[in-house]
Amino acid sequence: RFGVSNPSPRYVNEIATAFRMGRYSFAGESYGSGKYGNLGATIAAVLLDSEARDSLLDADPYHGAVREPLIKVLHVMRALDFKADPAAPYPILKNMASRIKQMAHAIPNVFSFFKPEFEADGVIASSSLVSPEAAAHNTPEIINLCNGLISLIKYGLVNCADNFGTTLAGHKSRCSGRKRGRFKDGSSGHLTFSMPEGDADSVVNKLATLLTSGRLNQHSRGIIKDSYLNAGPEEGPVKAQELIVTTAEFHTTGTTTKDGDDRPTLSLPPATARGYKATIFVMLAGGIDSFNMVTPHTCDNNLVDQYERERRSVMLSREEREKHVIDAEGQPCTKFSVHPDFNFVAKLYEEGELAFYMNTGVLDSNETTKENYREVTPTGLFAHNLMQVR
C-alpha cells in the first residue's frame, strides 16, 4: 500500500526485479544487500520509482488510489497535532473494525482487509481497473468515517456524537451542550493544531497542504474559505477542518476537477405483473473442510474405506457420521452423512430446500481433465481469493 492501485507493467517489473536481485539503485545510491528477497531494495523501488513520485500523474484518472480508512483517521490525528490527556496517555479507538472495517492488528481473516483484485462497481470496474481499498468503503462505513472525523475535530476523543474515542472516567458521555472546538469536558485527547496567522486564504492553503498534500481543487477551497469566514474567528478554523475531511482529495491520492454537470437522474424500471423470486447466494469468507461437511455413508464402492484411509486423524468418527444420514439418488453412494454440527443443513436438504454441489470448481475449458488442468486453466485453483472471484 505504498504505491497505486493500478501500477504499470514497467513499475511492477522494476519492483519485481529489485526483489529478485536484492538491490535497487536511485540517484547514485544503492539499496539492499544483493540477496534474493531483500525488502529494503523492494520498498526502495516502490517508493523511489518515478511512477510513485511524479505529481503530474495525480491528474491521471487511472493513477492513484482510495486511501485506507484507518490511515485517514491517523492522518488527521498526526497532521492536526493530536495530544492525549495525561489521564489517558494511550488513546483508545473503539469499535473501528465494525464501524470503518479496519483497525490495526484486527484483520478479519488471513486475506487482510481487502483483496488486491477487488473492482468497485461503476467507472472503475467498467474501465478494467481495480480499487482494493474500495472494498472497505461501503456507504455505512463512509458515513461512519466522516461522522467520526468530524466529531473528533469538534470534540476531541469522546464517547458520543459518533466519535471514535472514549470519555475520561468521571465525566458524562454526552456531547449535547459541548461547544465546537472546546475540549474541557473529559475528552481523552484532542487536536491542538494552531491556525496560521493571516487571511482566510492562508488558513485554507495550510490545511490543504496538511490534509491533501496541496491537491485540493480551487472550487473546494472557495467553499471552505466562505464557511471559515461566515463561522467567525472562534468556530471558523474548526469548520474549515470539518469540511476538508469530506473532500475527494482527502479520501484519495489523485486530483479532481469540477465539471459543473449535475448528477444524472436515475429512473426506476417499470413494474411488471410477474411474480418475484430471488436466488440468494451466500459467500462464506475463508475456507471450509468440505470433505467433512458431507461424507460417504452407504456406498457400493470403496469410498467409505478411502475416506477413512485418507482423512485419518481428522476424519469424523463412525458415531458422528450416524447423526445426520441423508438419502441420495444417482450418486456414487445411496446415503451420505452431514457433519454432526449441521442439523439445520440436513433438515433443509430433507425438506428439498437445499442441494449440495460436490467437487465443483472452475473449468475454463470443456477439455479440462484431472491430468491437464494445470496447463489449460489460468485460474489459481488453490487460491481462496481467486476462486471466490470466479
Phi, psi and omega in degrees: 000028177264353188237240185230163183285330184232070181294150178288158176304324179297316180298314179299318180295321177300316181292317180296322179294318178297321178294316183289318182275340180074019181208144177218135182247139179206128176051042178082355179257145179244136183239139178107170184259353185085004179260146181305132176083013181294120184285334177299314178294321182296311180294325177299319179295322179295315188274332187260351178297149182301331180291337178270339188252339187284112182291340178296332180289346178299332182278351179279119182296343179272354184260164174088195185197160167283135183280147181291143184304311183295324178300322181291322178296312181293328178300312180298317182295321181282315184293328183255024169056063177295137178231124180282148175291141179305333180284346179218071187294341179244095186302143177250123173260116191261146173054032183292321182299321180277333185272318181237009176066024179199136172203146180302136178061029181222046179294141185290335178199184185291351181264012177072201188277337182201160181267143183296338183261013183295134178245120177286143179299150176105218186298322183298309181293319181292342178264009181060036177253163175244156177213079186307314184293339179296341178295338179259018183232053170285165186307313180300320181291324178297316179295316178300318181296311181295318178298318180295319179293316180296319178295321177299317180293320181291309195241358188079196178274109180221173182255056178197171176055045177060026183284163178269351192256196178232151177268142181299148178302138179092357179244152182286135181269065175214153185252353178296133182092345177289146177260142181303126175085007178246135192232045184259003188248049171088016176291143181276005176166161180206169180276130186249011184301132178260128180293144178293148176286147180132195184280178183298324179300320180295321180295311182295319180295322179295315179295322179297324178291316184289322190252345178227014182054032177079007184273357184299129184287161186294326180297314180293323177301320180295318179297316181293321178298314180297318179295321179299315182290319183290330183283342179091170186293335183278312184261347182303312180300321180290320179300319179296319178295319179300317183290321186291334179280001174257000184278156180297324182292333176287323185272349178228177179254010181254184176254159179230154177227125180287124181268350178084354181279146175282153175295140180295144178277122181273131179258141180285142177294150181295145179287149177244162180271359182286150175291156184251133176219131184242144171260120182260123180251121180255118178263114179272120180291153180087210184231168179219142177279083187295336180288348173251354176289311175229123184236153179294142181237299180238110187222147176280343180261198184259027184297323179295314178298319180296318178302312183292326180289319183280322186278330176049243188291342182261003180286158172285142178291163180296327177295317179296326181284352178268353187289313181232095180256128182240152178273154178214144178243142178068025182241166179300338178234146177277341177220144176232162176249133174265145181312137185300337180275357185247059178300318182293329178292314178298321180295316179297321178297314181295332179275359181078018182258001184213143178230152177254135172249108186267145174055041179266159180185194181270126173239106182276353181210144177293345182267005182290130177231174179298330184277330189245006188298330180295330182272325190262349180245134178274356186279137174282094187295342182251016177255114184302316185295320180290322180292326177292322178294318182287000000 
